[in-house]
Amino acid sequence: MMTSSNFKNIPAPKDGAKGSVYSRFIPREELSSFSSWNPDSLSGSTSRSGTGAPAEEPVPAADVLAQQLTTARQGGYQDGYRDGMAALEGFKQGFATQITAQVGRLMESHGVQLDALQQQLAQAVAKCALSLAREVVRSELALRPELVATVAQEAVDTLLLSARHITLRVHPDDQPLVVQGAADVLKARSARLIADPAIARGGCQVDSDIASVDATVATRWRRAAASLGSEMPWSAADSVPAPVAPQDDDEDDAL
């Protein structure tokens, strides 16, 4: 828009007539500011930059809806991923706890079974060792029957010195061996030596007025086996109970 200052250097007409200020063109250099005219300015629409550029067209509703749908999908994906990761972490922790408990119970069960197996193995080893020892003792008694004299001497020495009426019972085949190997002990304790077929070879039985000593082979073997936690008998006859003698008919009638 032109102001009064735009016309201060405009010369008057030569003919002196009064003319309009718009009766001639104004040189460009005489104008201090100007702008091009745009027909859109009549409708009141102006550009954001003030340069007369056309305004942006409104975004269609379909595009707005598509943008909102995309944003919602992205938000849902992020929420689902976060919830899924939290659920996965909880599952891993629960699964680890469950597996730990199962492994603990399995190890405990294996420990119990291993202890039972060790006990069975120990019993089997003890049984094997006792069987071998029993055969060694039997061989030793057969090869060195004179050892019965040592057994008899130790059995007599077990009694107290105050014991009286001492009787030593041995197998008839062992009697001469005891007389030869333990004569001094028997004489010192005033012990009487008796041959008894009921006593197995290699052992003896000592009786007195205050105590008795069972030094038979079966009894000594039973004590040795018990110290190893076994009940293995010296012979098959020791493990079988003696049969009960049948009663006479006369006794039944008397009852």
Residue pairs with C-beta under 8 A, 6 or more apart in sequence:
2 26
2 31
5 32
6 26
6 30
6 31
6 32
7 21
9 30
10 21
10 26
10 30
13 19
35 52
36 52
38 52
40 46
40 52
40 54
41 52
45 54
45 55
46 52
46 55
47 53
47 54
47 55
48 55
123 229
123 230
126 228
126 229
126 230
127 230
127 232
129 228
130 225
130 228
130 230
130 232
131 232
133 224
134 221
134 232
134 234
137 217
137 221
140 147
141 147
141 201
141 202
141 217
145 173
145 174
145 177
145 201
145 202
146 177
146 180
146 181
147 202
148 170
148 171
148 174
148 177
148 178
148 181
148 201
148 202
148 203
148 204
149 177
149 178
149 180
149 181
149 182
150 181
150 182
151 202
151 203
151 204
151 215
152 168
152 170
152 178
152 181
152 182
152 185
152 186
152 204
152 206
152 215
153 181
153 182
153 185
154 215
155 168
155 204
155 206
155 213
155 215
156 166
156 168
156 182
156 185
156 186
156 189
156 191
156 206
156 213
157 185
158 206
158 213
159 166
159 189
159 206
159 208
159 210
159 211
159 213
160 210
160 211
162 210
163 189
163 208
163 209
163 210
163 211
164 190
164 208
164 209
164 210
165 207
165 208
165 209
166 189
166 190
166 191
166 192
166 206
166 207
166 208
167 191
167 192
167 194
167 206
167 207
167 208
168 178
168 186
168 191
168 192
168 193
168 194
168 204
168 205
168 206
169 194
169 195
169 196
169 198
169 199
169 204
169 205
169 206
169 207
170 178
170 193
170 194
170 195
170 196
170 199
170 203
170 204
171 195
171 196
171 197
171 199
171 200
171 201
171 202
171 203
172 195
172 196
172 197
173 201
174 199
174 201
174 202
174 204
175 193
175 195
178 186
178 193
178 204
179 186
179 193
185 191
186 193
191 206
196 205
199 205
199 216
200 216
200 217
200 218
201 217
202 217
203 215
203 216
203 217
203 218
203 219
203 220
204 215
204 216
205 212
205 213
205 214
205 215
205 216
206 212
206 213
206 215
217 234
218 233
218 234
218 235
218 238
221 233
221 234
222 231
222 233
222 234
222 238
225 231
225 232
233 239
